[in-house]
Amino acid sequence: MSKAAPTETERCIESLLAVFQRYAGREGDSCTLSKREFLAFMNTELASFTKNQKDPAVLDRMMKKLDLNSDGKLDFPEFLNLIGGIAVACHEALVVQAPPR
């Protein structure tokens, strides 16, 4: 019996897990992003966002805000808050503010 191919949504979730693991596994705990791993993630995976930031401290503030348990690291649920926030911002920019057809 062959396994059904993953759906588009399942592939998106697998991709998020894979990206998180790739950066979290660079140093120390492979279940969390250290500050350095978070900066590497942002500067590589979201470079268009970080490039346009005038304030160099913006990533530090983002990390502090995302780090809900204040342990200096981002676990996967905290990481998903970042992804969710970006997705909401994109949705608002593309859908909510789009002129009616």
C-alpha positions in Angstrom: 0.0 0.0 0.0 1.6 3.3 -1.1 1.6 6.3 1.2 -0.2 9.3 -0.1 1.9 12.2 -1.2 2.0 15.0 1.4 -0.4 17.9 0.8 0.8 21.4 0.2 0.1 22.4 3.8 2.0 19.3 5.1 5.0 20.2 2.9 4.9 23.8 4.3 5.0 22.4 7.8 7.8 20.0 7.0 9.8 22.9 5.4 9.3 25.1 8.6 10.5 22.2 10.7 13.5 21.6 8.5 14.5 25.2 8.4 14.2 25.5 12.2 16.3 22.3 12.7 19.0 23.6 10.2 19.6 26.7 12.3 18.9 25.3 15.8 21.4 22.5 15.2 24.4 24.8 14.6 25.4 25.2 18.2 24.3 24.0 21.6 20.7 22.8 22.0 19.2 21.6 18.7 15.7 22.3 20.0 16.2 26.0 20.3 17.6 29.0 18.4 20.3 30.8 20.3 20.7 34.6 19.6 23.4 33.9 17.0 21.4 31.2 15.3 18.3 33.5 15.2 20.5 36.3 13.7 21.8 33.8 11.1 18.3 32.7 10.3 17.0 36.3 9.9 20.0 37.4 7.8 19.7 34.4 5.5 16.1 33.4 5.3 14.5 36.8 5.8 17.3 38.9 4.3 14.9 41.2 2.5 13.4 42.2 5.9 16.7 42.7 7.7 18.3 44.6 4.8 15.6 47.3 5.0 16.0 47.8 8.7 17.7 51.1 9.6 17.9 50.3 13.3 20.6 47.6 14.0 18.9 46.8 17.4 15.7 45.8 15.7 16.6 42.1 15.7 17.6 42.2 19.3 14.2 43.6 20.2 12.5 41.1 18.0 14.3 38.2 19.8 13.4 39.6 23.2 9.7 40.0 22.2 9.6 36.5 20.8 11.3 34.9 23.7 8.2 34.5 25.8 9.8 32.5 28.6 12.8 34.9 28.7 15.4 32.1 28.6 17.5 33.8 25.9 16.6 31.2 23.2 13.7 30.6 20.9 12.0 27.2 21.0 9.8 26.0 18.1 6.5 27.5 19.3 8.3 30.9 19.9 9.8 30.6 16.4 6.3 29.9 15.0 5.1 33.2 16.5 7.6 35.0 14.3 6.5 33.0 11.2 2.9 33.6 12.0 3.4 37.3 12.5 5.2 37.7 9.2 2.4 35.7 7.5 -0.2 37.9 9.0 1.7 41.0 7.9 2.0 39.6 4.3 -1.7 38.7 4.3 -2.7 42.2 5.4 -0.4 43.8 2.8 -1.5 41.5 -0.1 -5.2 40.8 0.7 -6.7 43.2 3.2 -5.2 46.3 1.7 -5.6 45.2 -1.9 -8.0 47.4 -3.9 -11.3 45.6 -4.6 -11.6 44.1 -8.0 
